[in-house]
Amino acid sequence: MSHPLAHRLAELAPQWQQHLRDFLSQYGKTPIAQIRVEQVVGGMRGVPALLCETSLVIPEEGLRIRGFPIAELADRTPEEIFWLLCTGELPTDEQTSSLRQLLAERAQVPDYVWNTLRTLPPDSHPMALLSLGLLAMERESAFRAAFERGVPRAELWQFLLEDCLTLLGRITTLAAGIYRLRFAQAAPIAPNPELDWASNFAAMLGIPDPTGQFRDLLRLYLVLHSDHEGGNVSALTGYTVASALSDPFYAISAGLNGLAGPLHGLANQECLRFLLQLSDALGPHPSDDALEQYLWNWLTSGHVIPGYGHAVLRVTDPRFLLFREFAQRYGLQHELIALVEQLYRIAPEVLKRHGKAKNPYPNVDAISGSLLYIYGLREFEFYTVMFGVSRALGICAQIIVHRILGTPIMRPKSLTLHELEELARAALTTAS
């Protein structure tokens, strides 16, 4: 474990631990929020109940990673983002190079994983294959071995870091190999130790990329989807599993299983399906009036406009704007991009007039799937795998920070409906 990231975290760990001790000593008993009954029933929406150091979503601004607005990080590499997520600092060129080398050295997926995946039915979902592939590698966990040897808990984060580096080093190879096995009926492409993390991923997918634009798109995609606070299903699940001192192979696999749900990670493909449906219904270049009427009819029939609205944001998602800038920079002339632009002009006004959307503006999913489709990655089932590869960066960083801080096992109090009713009645009586 003699590498720069481990050394830097070892320097930071005592500061973080002391800060948390001091903070709890001073403010540990301080109430910070009231919780409404609807929040208890509604999935804890908006309840401030988690510690997440890596990122923050500001409703009027968008995603910040370790205090940096995401727009300021759009030209960075995933390696730089992971260093930032873990340490709170942007790395030097030397630190970035060392991390890139660490991931490249760990990029080979063992043969037993491929053998396991090849035994599954050919129509198995690629997210199930990704989850299973990670679980198959759990036998190699340095974290679990260290715990079983009796390593003190205060030192376990070092072994957790090693597992995360191994997992991240292999996850692009694993995901790309799954794409090849599942959709191309071809053997996985071996990783190239000379390439960076994103470039290797693009190359191992085997999708023609004569201009290098697809590689650049993947780099941007991996950065923009890397983290999004700690309360989303995938991050919360990964954190909860890791809080039981389960190793990262268990935790990240569990988080990705949550990401696979239609209410979480499938949004980009649903947006793309909607765009293709629009094109089929109205033609590739509909008039503004025809599109506006279609959207109005769509909303009044009880549907939502995929890619518009967000649980937290109240402005256009800056990640949408960054993908849009990518399309503009490369001068993409495609009917899907034209439709994305047309929707961006018209959909918010229709939603405002309809009156049901708290946020009528586009989120990242309104464009991300379209870009993948345009560059030749047209297998919708694989889009969530792409999301999962990126989100593994954030979940790994979150659980590393939690293990350094020594936060306890996740254990919120649950209530029966009867108990909740009694509490609500008592609160109303006290208030009156």
Buried (B, 14 or more C-beta within 10 A) or exposed (E): EEBBBBEBBBEBBEEBBEEBEEEEEEEEEEEEEEEBEEBBEEEBEBBEBBEBBBBBBEEEBBBBBBEBBBBEBBEBBBBBBBBBBBBBEBBEEEBBBBBBEBBBEBBEBBEEBBEBBEEBEEEBBBBBBBBBBBBBBBEBBBBBBBBEEEBEEEEBBBBBBBBBBBBBBBBBBBBBBBBBBBBBEEEBBBBEEEBBBBBBBBBBBBBEBEEEBBBBBBBBBBBBBBBBBBBBBBBBBBBBBBBEBBBBBBBBBBBBBBBBEEEBBBBBBBBBBBBBEBBEEBEEEBEEEBBBBBBBEBBEEEEBBBBBBBBBBBBBBBBBBBBBEBBEEBEBEBBBBBBBBBBBEBBBEBBEEBEEBEBBBBBBBBBBBBBBBBBEBBBBBBBBBBBBBBBBBBBBBBBBBBBBBBBEEBEEEEEEEEEBEEBEEEEEEEEE
